[in-house]
Amino acid sequence: MDYGLIGKLEKAKRYAEDRTRFRFNKFELTFHGDNNEHNVSFNAGDFSCDCEFFITHKRCGHTMALEILLKGMIPEAVQP
């Protein structure tokens, strides 16, 4: 392996351990729920999910799980 690449790999590992270096702006994913798969997206601080609960409450177990998983890497949700 190239010595320059070894140095980059070590740096990447340090970066990956420091969650404060990452700030997600937008993404889309498929969430494998207990009963169905759901399409979840995040854009400019706002989540969206295609589950029925999200449609009426603007928050759901799928989006809250992502808030927990990505704590410190996305803006904190404002509680209504």
C-alpha positions as CSV (number, residue, x, y, z in Angstrom):
1,M,0.0,0.0,0.0
2,D,1.1,3.5,-0.8
3,Y,2.5,5.4,2.3
4,G,0.5,8.5,1.4
5,L,-2.6,6.3,1.4
6,I,-1.8,4.8,4.8
7,G,-1.6,8.3,6.2
8,K,-4.9,9.2,4.7
9,L,-6.5,6.1,6.1
10,E,-5.3,6.9,9.6
11,K,-6.6,10.5,9.2
12,A,-10.0,9.1,8.0
13,K,-10.3,6.9,11.1
14,R,-9.6,9.9,13.3
15,Y,-12.2,11.9,11.5
16,A,-14.8,9.1,11.7
17,E,-14.4,9.0,15.5
18,D,-15.2,12.7,15.8
19,R,-18.9,13.1,15.1
20,T,-18.7,16.9,15.5
21,R,-16.9,17.1,12.1
22,F,-20.0,16.0,10.3
23,R,-23.1,18.0,9.6
24,F,-25.8,16.5,7.4
25,N,-27.7,18.9,5.2
26,K,-29.9,16.5,3.3
27,F,-30.3,12.8,2.7
28,E,-32.8,10.1,1.7
29,L,-33.0,6.5,3.0
30,T,-35.2,3.5,3.3
31,F,-36.0,2.7,6.9
32,H,-36.8,-1.0,7.5
33,G,-39.6,-0.8,10.1
34,D,-41.2,-3.7,12.0
35,N,-44.1,-3.9,9.6
36,N,-43.0,-2.0,6.4
37,E,-40.2,-0.1,4.7
38,H,-40.6,3.7,4.9
39,N,-39.0,6.4,2.8
40,V,-37.4,9.0,5.1
41,S,-35.7,12.2,4.0
42,F,-34.0,15.1,5.7
43,N,-33.5,18.5,4.0
44,A,-32.4,21.8,5.6
45,G,-33.3,20.7,9.1
46,D,-36.7,19.1,8.3
47,F,-37.5,15.4,8.3
48,S,-40.2,13.8,6.1
49,C,-41.5,10.2,6.4
50,D,-44.2,8.4,4.4
51,C,-45.7,6.6,7.4
52,E,-49.2,7.5,8.5
53,F,-48.1,8.7,12.0
54,F,-45.7,11.3,10.5
55,I,-48.4,12.7,8.2
56,T,-50.5,13.7,11.2
57,H,-47.8,14.4,13.8
58,K,-44.8,15.7,11.7
59,R,-42.6,13.3,13.8
60,C,-42.5,9.5,14.1
61,G,-40.5,6.6,15.5
62,H,-38.5,6.5,12.2
63,T,-37.4,10.1,12.3
64,M,-36.8,10.1,16.1
65,A,-34.6,7.0,15.7
66,L,-32.5,9.0,13.2
67,E,-32.4,12.0,15.5
68,I,-30.9,9.7,18.2
69,L,-28.5,8.0,15.7
70,L,-27.3,11.3,14.2
71,K,-27.2,13.4,17.4
72,G,-24.7,16.2,17.0
73,M,-24.7,15.7,13.2
74,I,-28.0,17.3,12.4
75,P,-29.8,20.3,14.0
76,E,-31.7,19.4,17.2
77,A,-35.5,19.1,16.6
78,V,-37.6,21.8,18.1
79,Q,-40.3,20.3,20.4
80,P,-43.8,21.6,19.5
